[in-house]
Amino acid sequence: RVRFSNEFGTAPMTIASARIALTEEGSKIRMATDRALTFGGSSKITIPAGAPAFSDPVDISVKPFAEVSISIYLPGPAPASSIHDQALHDSYISGPGDLTSKAELPGAEAKQTWYFLSGIDMAAPAGNATIVAFGDSITQGYGAKSATYIDYPTQLAQRLAAHGITSLAVVNQGISG
């Protein structure tokens, strides 16, 4: 399930459509993995100011180190107050209209900020565990180029995988600033 946030917003925010898919490259997704997100069975949700919202669980298989794309359509104004600046991965801002089910967003503006997205919950096989890297901007990866994966939590995950350790996930909870 996907966690959206309007926790720093001062007005309700409506998501009219949201989707998740594996990323192919840039703004392009793997269409065979594209899934609609719902909220209590509905494709639309209005998130009150100061609140989070969770999508319903969705069946999508995500292999280690795979990237996912979350697409949202906001039909009205939504000041970008609940964001992750310096996300070190691009978000793509498209033109008007609901383009959430498109395979690619040609001409979209790339930004290194995540808007309204605050997490993805994933189910793991029994016996797996998570290492949480919590720290400042060094942990978060500040100063790295977009999508270079040189932050130390990612490097730790890659080293564990290279040694055949597949039952440990590494989550980067670094806070820049």
C-alpha positions in Angstrom: 0.0 0.0 0.0 1.1 3.6 -0.6 1.1 6.3 2.0 0.3 9.8 0.8 0.6 12.9 3.0 -1.3 16.2 3.4 0.1 16.5 6.9 1.6 19.9 6.3 -1.2 21.1 4.1 -3.6 23.8 5.2 -6.6 22.7 3.0 -8.0 19.4 1.9 -6.3 17.8 -1.1 -8.1 15.5 -3.6 -6.4 12.7 -5.4 -8.8 11.8 -8.3 -6.6 8.9 -9.6 -3.5 7.1 -8.5 -1.5 4.2 -9.8 1.7 2.2 -9.1 3.9 0.4 -11.6 7.5 -0.7 -12.0 9.7 1.9 -13.6 11.1 1.2 -17.0 13.3 4.3 -17.4 12.7 8.0 -16.7 9.0 8.7 -16.8 8.3 5.4 -18.6 6.7 2.5 -16.8 6.4 -1.2 -17.4 2.7 -1.3 -18.5 2.3 -5.0 -17.6 2.9 -4.0 -13.9 0.5 -1.0 -13.9 -2.0 -1.2 -11.1 -4.7 1.3 -10.0 -4.6 2.4 -6.4 -7.9 2.6 -4.4 -8.8 4.1 -1.1 -11.5 2.1 0.7 -12.4 0.7 -2.7 -12.7 4.1 -4.3 -10.3 5.5 -6.9 -10.7 9.0 -5.4 -9.9 10.4 -2.0 -9.9 13.8 -0.3 -7.2 14.0 2.3 -7.9 16.5 5.1 -5.4 19.1 6.0 -2.9 17.7 8.5 -3.6 14.1 7.7 -2.1 11.1 5.9 -3.9 8.6 3.7 -3.1 5.0 2.9 -4.2 3.2 -0.3 -5.7 -0.2 -0.2 -3.2 -3.0 -0.6 -2.3 -3.7 -4.2 -0.8 -6.9 -5.7 2.5 -6.0 -7.4 5.8 -8.0 -7.2 8.8 -5.8 -6.6 12.2 -7.4 -6.7 15.2 -6.1 -4.7 16.6 -2.8 -6.1 13.6 -2.3 -8.5 12.2 1.1 -8.8 8.5 1.9 -8.7 6.6 4.8 -10.1 3.6 6.3 -8.3 1.4 8.4 -10.5 -1.3 10.8 -9.1 -3.8 13.1 -10.7 -4.8 16.1 -8.7 -7.9 17.7 -10.3 -7.7 20.9 -8.4 -5.1 23.2 -6.7 -2.9 21.5 -4.2 -0.1 23.6 -2.8 3.0 21.4 -2.5 3.4 21.6 1.3 3.9 17.9 2.1 7.0 17.2 0.1 10.4 15.5 0.3 12.9 18.0 -1.2 16.2 16.7 -2.5 14.7 13.2 -3.1 17.7 12.2 -5.3 15.2 10.7 -7.8 13.2 12.4 -10.3 9.5 13.1 -10.2 7.8 14.0 -13.4 5.2 16.8 -13.6 3.0 16.5 -16.7 0.6 18.9 -18.4 -3.1 19.1 -17.5 -5.4 16.2 -17.4 -5.4 12.7 -15.9 -2.3 11.0 -17.4 -1.9 8.4 -14.6 -2.5 5.4 -16.9 -0.1 6.5 -19.6 3.0 4.4 -20.3 5.2 7.6 -20.5 5.0 11.3 -19.9 6.7 12.9 -22.9 7.6 16.5 -22.3 7.2 16.2 -18.5 9.2 18.4 -16.3 11.7 16.5 -14.1 12.1 17.6 -10.4 14.1 16.1 -7.6 11.3 16.3 -5.2 8.6 13.8 -4.1 5.2 15.5 -3.8 2.6 14.1 -1.3 4.2 10.7 -1.2 5.6 9.6 2.2 6.0 5.8 2.0 5.3 2.4 0.6 4.4 -0.5 2.8 5.5 -3.9 1.5 4.9 -7.4 2.7 8.0 -9.6 3.1 8.4 -13.3 3.6 8.4 -14.6 7.1 11.8 -14.5 8.7 12.9 -11.3 6.8 14.0 -8.2 8.8 14.7 -4.6 8.1 17.7 -2.5 9.0 16.8 1.2 9.4 19.5 3.7 8.6 18.5 6.8 10.5 20.6 10.0 10.5 21.2 13.3 8.9 22.0 14.5 5.4 24.9 12.1 5.0 22.5 9.2 5.5 19.9 10.7 3.2 22.5 11.0 0.5 22.8 14.8 0.2 25.1 16.0 -2.6 24.7 12.9 -4.7 23.5 13.1 -8.3 20.0 11.9 -9.0 19.6 8.1 -9.2 23.3 7.4 -8.6 22.6 5.2 -5.5 25.8 6.3 -3.7 24.2 6.9 -0.3 25.6 4.5 2.3 22.3 2.7 3.1 22.0 1.7 -0.6 25.6 0.7 -0.6 25.0 -1.5 2.5 22.0 -3.1 0.8 24.1 -3.8 -2.3 26.9 -5.3 -0.2 24.5 -7.6 1.7 22.9 -8.7 -1.6 26.4 -9.4 -3.1 27.1 -11.7 -0.2 23.8 -13.6 -0.7 22.1 -12.0 2.3 18.5 -11.6 0.9 16.6 -11.7 4.2 17.6 -8.2 5.2 16.1 -5.1 3.7 17.8 -1.7 4.3 15.5 1.4 4.6 16.9 4.9 4.3 15.3 7.2 6.9 17.9 10.0 6.6 16.7 13.5 7.1 18.6 16.2 5.2 18.8 19.6 6.7 
